Amino acid sequence: MIRSGFPLTMVLVLFISCNAMGSGIGVRGGLNFSSLPSTSQIVHEGVMIESLSDSYTGFHFGLVGHLSLFNFFIQPELLYTQTGQEMAISFSQNGTEMDVFTNTYSHLSIPVIGGTSFGPLRVGVGPVLSVLLDSKQGIPNVMGEELDFQNNNATVGFQAMAGVKIGNLMLDLKYEGNLSRLGDGISIGDTPFDFDTRPRQFIISLGILVF
């Protein structure tokens, strides 16, 4: 006969075991090195926009959770993230002119990494949802026409992670790829143009579990 206190005992044992293995909630922050594949496209008569391969250094900070059971873990995060992209635009107006500009983006990023550990070493992979909070364009107009990037409100991607965890400290290196477009294109004045950009980034992040 199973006593009524058995399920509660099992829950307590699992809770104590998870805490002993380093599970908890904490804070984390670090740097993002984002870039776009180097592409160029004529988006208007006499106007060419090019995404540069140079990386943009941004940052992130927020909350991290870590649930560890035996050699497996799940790591959800809730982060404020700033990224950017370097672009160049060339157009003809009394001769050919070229300007390099930077667009910056603020996101609420929600990655969920699942993986396995080998002692202090960890590897994992999982999806990431990025919700656009704000964007700032580095160039306001082209030959008197307003330039507008039609950014999507949310994008879906993936993260692959390798890192170390010693006690409550976690140091992770991630690669993030994008499975959806950053935006629907560019408009110059009232004319829309398709321009598919899928950013990628390397992420260095340090976290500490405090609960």
N, C-alpha and C positions, 0 to 999 in steps of 0.2 A: 504494500500500500504506500502511495506517495503522499507525504505530508504536505499540508497547505503552504508551509514555509519554504518548500524546496525551490519554487521559481524565484522567490525573493533572494534566496541564498545564491542562486546562479547569477542573478543580476549583479549582486554585490561582488561576487568573485570576478565577473567580467570587468566591472568598473575599476576594481583595484588592479587587475592585470593590465588594463589599458593605461592607467596612470603610471604604473610601474614601467611600462614600455615607452613612455614619453608622449602620451596623448595629451591634448590640451588646446587652449586658445591663446593666441598671442598677437604680437604686432610685427610688421616687417616693412622694409623699404629698400630701395636700391636704384640702379640706373638702367635705362633702356637705350639700346643703340639700334635705331630704326632706319630703314632704307626702302627704296622702291627699286624694282627691276629697271635698268636703264632702257627707256623707250622714248620714242619721239613720234609726234603725229601732227599733221597739218589740220588744225581745227577751224580755220577761217581763211579767207583769201588773204594771202600775204602774212599769215600768223602761224607760227609753229611753237608748240609747247613740248618741252622735253623733261622727263623725270630723270634726275641725276642719281647715280649710284652712291654718292657720298652719304655717309650715315649721319643721322641727327641724334644728339645725346639728350635724352629726356630723363624723367624720374618717375618713381611710383612710391606710394606708401599706403598702409591700411592694415587690415586684420587678416590673420591666417588661422586656420584650424588644422589640427592634425590628429587623426584617429589611427592608432597603430594596434594591430593584433597579429602576434607572431611575426612573420617576416613581410607582412603586407601592410599598406597604409593607404589612406585617402586624405587628400590635402585640399580643402576648399579655401578660396581666398576672396576677399572683397577689397578692391584697391582703387584709389584715385591715381590715374596714369596720365602723364603728359607725353605726347609723341609729336613728331614733325616730319616734314618732307621737304627736301631741297629740289627746286624746279627751276628751269630756265625758259624764258619766252623770248622769241625773236620776231620782229615785225618790220615792215617797210613803211617808213614815213620820213620823207626827205633823206633817203638812204636807209640801209639796214641797221636796226638797233637791237641790242640784246640786253636782257636784264635777268639776274639771278635773284630768286626770292624764296622765302621759307613760309610754308603754311604750318601752323601749330594746332594741335587738337588736344582737348581734355576729355578723358573717357572715365567711365565707371567700368572697371574690368572685373569679371567674375570667372576665373579659371578654377577647374576642379581636376586635380591630378590624382591618378591612381597608380600605384606601383609596388615595387618590392625593395627590400633592403638586404644588404650583405654586410653585416656589422654596421659600421658608421656610414657606409656608402649606400646611396639610394638612386634608383632610376625609376622614371614614371612618364606617363603620357596622359593627356586628357583634353577635353574641349575648353574653349574660353569664349565667353560672351562679352562683347564690348559695346557699351551704350554711350553714344556721343553726348557730352554735356555742353561743349562750346568749341568753336573753331575761329581762328583768326587768319585771314589771308594776308600774304606779304605784299601783294600788288593790287591796287584798287581798280585800275582800268587799262584798256588797251586802245590806243588811238582814240581816246575820248569815250569808248564804250565800256560799260561796267562789266567786269569779269567776275563770274560767280561759279564756285565749285558746288555741284549738287551732291552734297554728302548724304549718305544714308544714316539714319538715326541709330542703327545697330548693325554690327557685323559679327559673324561667327568664324572662329578659327580653331587652331589646335596649338598645344604646347608640348614639347618634349623636354624632359628635365633630367639632369644629373646633378647630384649634390652630396653633401655630407651632413650628418646630424650627430652632434656630440652633446649629450644631455639635453638641455632645452634650447640649444643654439642650432640653427639651420642655415647653411650656406648653399644656395642653389644657382646653377647656371641653366638657363632655358633658351630654347629656340621657339619662336612663335611664327607660324604661318597663317595666312588668311584664306579661308574657304569661300568667302563672299567678297564682293566688290566694296571698296571704300566709298564709292559714290556712283551716281548714275551718269555722270559726265560733267561737262563744263558748258556754261552759257556765256556768250559775248553779246551784250545787249539783250535782245529778245530771242536770239537764235541759239538753240541747244546743239551741242556736239557730244558724241560719244567718246569717252576717254576712260578706259578700264585700268584702274590702278589697284594692285593688291600688295599692301605693305607687308614687310617681314621685319623681325627684330630679334636681337639677342638681348637677354635680360640677366643681370647679376643682382641677386637679392639676398639680404641677410634678415633672418627672422629670429625671434625669441618667444618661447611659450611662457606666459606669465600666470595662467590659471590651470 
